[in-house]
Amino acid sequence: MDIRIGIVGAGNRGCHSFGRIISEREDTCVVAFADPNAKRAQGAAELLGIEANIYTDTESMLAVETLDGVVIASPDHTHEACALAAIASGLHILIDKPLASTTSGCLNIIRAARERGVELFVGFNMRHAPLLRRIKEVIEAGDIGNLMLIETREFYDGGRSYMCRWNRRYEWSGGLWVHKGSHDFDLLNWFNAGGEPVRVSAFAGVNALRPDAVPFDLEPGKPLGPNCTVCAYREKCPDMYEVEPRLFSEETAAADGYYKDLCMYTSDKDTHDNGIAIVEYDNNVRASLLQCFVANFSDRLYTITGDRGTIMAALKTPTQIEVRPRWGEENRIIKVPPAGGGGHGGADPRLVDCFVDSIRSGASYGSNLADGIRAVAIGEAAERSWREHRMVEISELVDLRDAGSV
Ligand SMILES: NC(=O)c1ccc[n+]([C@@H]2O[C@H](COP(=O)([O-])OP(=O)(O)OC[C@H]3O[C@@H](n4cnc5c(N)ncnc54)[C@H](O)[C@@H]3O)[C@@H](O)[C@H]2O)c1
């Protein structure tokens, strides 16, 4: 029998990632969307070629539908309320990262899930990427000895999807150290298994995605934007962003004012376009994350050093890991086969596999709630650090030993 899933949020992840994967599997189906913008939700159902019931909030969907599981793919600041509603229904829940946009929101979700005894897990899809799984195996095999330093650098092509919609604002995303960084901080925590993050320092700012850095001359009386679809410089701008018209047209935006293609130079942003965060762990390991949303490529680069060697890798190009022993042996290249189809290097379908297995068997999932709050706590500490120009102790936000017992 088909497993019946309701999806909260019918945007990019709700439609193109989870909606597509779930509706294309033989054993699962999307029976409903909950999204305040019914027009967008209807567009998502049409794009997927499915019949789905449409609701404008999570509670109404849960009150009417008989579901086996809920996927939450709404903006980060809505995760807490949507998750609390879904937890009350007792269903299995897959919530896309971050668990919530604040550490306190994560704690509220964790407490409610614990009380209700529901299986809720965070969509840390990067843990399913073959290259990153292989790095984890090399670390666990002891090939580089005891971990000392983990360095991650993320470069993201053009910043378009960051400064042109809700995640450009701290109040809606928790800032990009939470919204985007929760992926990478989770990986740092995963690689450094057994270590707890203790303190964070971060520096960040906006250098390139600002009104005075537009890469062409403006004509008198012809302002930019406000969004790419109607911008007078649409043909000329090298950063023009094409939206999916069924989900994000002027017509769907008329219903809720949500434009996904605001000008990335002039939009009212209070997040950063580049920065560096440093995390110190309680097991004598230090880690850093560099975020740069201004580049002509998108990739993540890793340099991981232990007392016996170093691992160097890039997530995308080439998909291989270089292990450099400190003494004796030659450097070794581990080729990682291409991941196959599906979003995020084949990681998204594997995440859904785990969700479906967990619904079928009732078994717990490996990426648990403690991982969810740990990643958000580092992100929130990084946000406080760069905004307040100080080093931030994780204990200001949460006692992770409590979260670890969840
Ligand atoms: N795991 C990943 O690799 C990954 C990648 C991108 C985004 N994400 C996460 O996925 C989530 C969705 O991001 P997206 O890029 O699909 O966003 P999006 O802007 O494309 O879509 C969000 C949708 O949620 C709807 N929405 C707004 N408020 C809502 C509410 N209260 N209840 C239900 N729906 C609501 C919007 O109308 C919109 O249709 C975010 O939490 C984001 O951080 C994860």
The ligand as an SDF file (V2000), in Angstrom:
LIG
                    3D

 44 48  0  0  0  0  0  0  0  0999 V2000
   18.4750   20.3600    2.4950 N   0  0  0  0  0  0  0  0  0  0  0  0
   18.7660   21.1860    1.5280 C   0  0  0  0  0  0  0  0  0  0  0  0
   19.6880   20.9400    0.7550 O   0  0  0  0  0  0  0  0  0  0  0  0
   17.9580   22.4260    1.3510 C   0  0  0  0  0  0  0  0  0  0  0  0
   18.1250   23.2130    0.2000 C   0  0  0  0  0  0  0  0  0  0  0  0
   17.3320   24.3580    0.0750 C   0  0  0  0  0  0  0  0  0  0  0  0
   16.4270   24.6850    1.0590 C   0  0  0  0  0  0  0  0  0  0  0  0
   16.3160   23.8930    2.1690 N   0  0  0  0  0  0  0  0  0  0  0  0
   15.3280   24.1910    3.2200 C   0  0  0  0  0  0  0  0  0  0  0  0
   14.0540   23.8240    2.7050 O   0  0  0  0  0  0  0  0  0  0  0  0
   13.0580   24.6800    3.2390 C   0  0  0  0  0  0  0  0  0  0  0  0
   12.2620   25.2890    2.0880 C   0  0  0  0  0  0  0  0  0  0  0  0
   13.1400   26.0410    1.2500 O   0  0  0  0  0  0  0  0  0  0  0  0
   12.7690   26.3470   -0.2720 P   0  0  0  0  0  0  0  0  0  0  0  0
   14.0150   26.7490   -0.9280 O   0  0  0  0  0  0  0  0  0  0  0  0
   11.9640   25.2370   -0.8360 O   0  0  0  0  0  0  0  0  0  0  0  0
   11.8220   27.6240   -0.0830 O   0  0  0  0  0  0  0  0  0  0  0  0
   10.7890   28.2640   -1.1450 P   0  0  0  0  0  0  0  0  0  0  0  0
   10.8010   29.6970   -0.8470 O   0  0  0  0  0  0  0  0  0  0  0  0
   11.1090   27.8100   -2.5170 O   0  0  0  0  0  0  0  0  0  0  0  0
    9.3800   27.6280   -0.7300 O   0  0  0  0  0  0  0  0  0  0  0  0
    8.8320   27.8260    0.5310 C   0  0  0  0  0  0  0  0  0  0  0  0
    7.3290   27.5620    0.4290 C   0  0  0  0  0  0  0  0  0  0  0  0
    6.7860   27.5720    1.7650 O   0  0  0  0  0  0  0  0  0  0  0  0
    5.5680   28.3000    1.7330 C   0  0  0  0  0  0  0  0  0  0  0  0
    5.2490   28.7810    3.0800 N   0  0  0  0  0  0  0  0  0  0  0  0
    5.5110   29.9880    3.6480 C   0  0  0  0  0  0  0  0  0  0  0  0
    5.0540   30.0010    4.9170 N   0  0  0  0  0  0  0  0  0  0  0  0
    4.5000   28.7880    5.1470 C   0  0  0  0  0  0  0  0  0  0  0  0
    3.8390   28.1880    6.2600 C   0  0  0  0  0  0  0  0  0  0  0  0
    3.6830   28.8530    7.4120 N   0  0  0  0  0  0  0  0  0  0  0  0
    3.3550   26.9310    6.1270 N   0  0  0  0  0  0  0  0  0  0  0  0
    3.5030   26.2450    4.9810 C   0  0  0  0  0  0  0  0  0  0  0  0
    4.1370   26.7500    3.8850 N   0  0  0  0  0  0  0  0  0  0  0  0
    4.6220   28.0080    3.9810 C   0  0  0  0  0  0  0  0  0  0  0  0
    5.8050   29.3880    0.7090 C   0  0  0  0  0  0  0  0  0  0  0  0
    4.5640   29.8950    0.2350 O   0  0  0  0  0  0  0  0  0  0  0  0
    6.5830   28.6240   -0.3540 C   0  0  0  0  0  0  0  0  0  0  0  0
    5.7160   28.0010   -1.2630 O   0  0  0  0  0  0  0  0  0  0  0  0
   13.8030   25.7060    4.0810 C   0  0  0  0  0  0  0  0  0  0  0  0
   13.7710   25.3160    5.4220 O   0  0  0  0  0  0  0  0  0  0  0  0
   15.2150   25.6560    3.5680 C   0  0  0  0  0  0  0  0  0  0  0  0
   16.1610   26.0020    4.5400 O   0  0  0  0  0  0  0  0  0  0  0  0
   17.0480   22.7650    2.3080 C   0  0  0  0  0  0  0  0  0  0  0  0
  1  2  1  0
  2  3  2  0
  2  4  1  0
  4  5  1  0
  4 44  2  0
  5  6  2  0
  6  7  1  0
  7  8  2  0
  8  9  1  0
  8 44  1  0
  9 10  1  0
  9 42  1  0
 10 11  1  0
 11 12  1  0
 11 40  1  0
 12 13  1  0
 13 14  1  0
 14 15  2  0
 14 16  1  0
 14 17  1  0
 17 18  1  0
 18 19  2  0
 18 20  1  0
 18 21  1  0
 21 22  1  0
 22 23  1  0
 23 24  1  0
 23 38  1  0
 24 25  1  0
 25 26  1  0
 25 36  1  0
 26 27  1  0
 26 35  1  0
 27 28  2  0
 28 29  1  0
 29 30  1  0
 29 35  2  0
 30 31  1  0
 30 32  2  0
 32 33  1  0
 33 34  2  0
 34 35  1  0
 36 37  1  0
 36 38  1  0
 38 39  1  0
 40 41  1  0
 40 42  1  0
 42 43  1  0
M  CHG  2   8   1  16  -1
M  END
$$$$
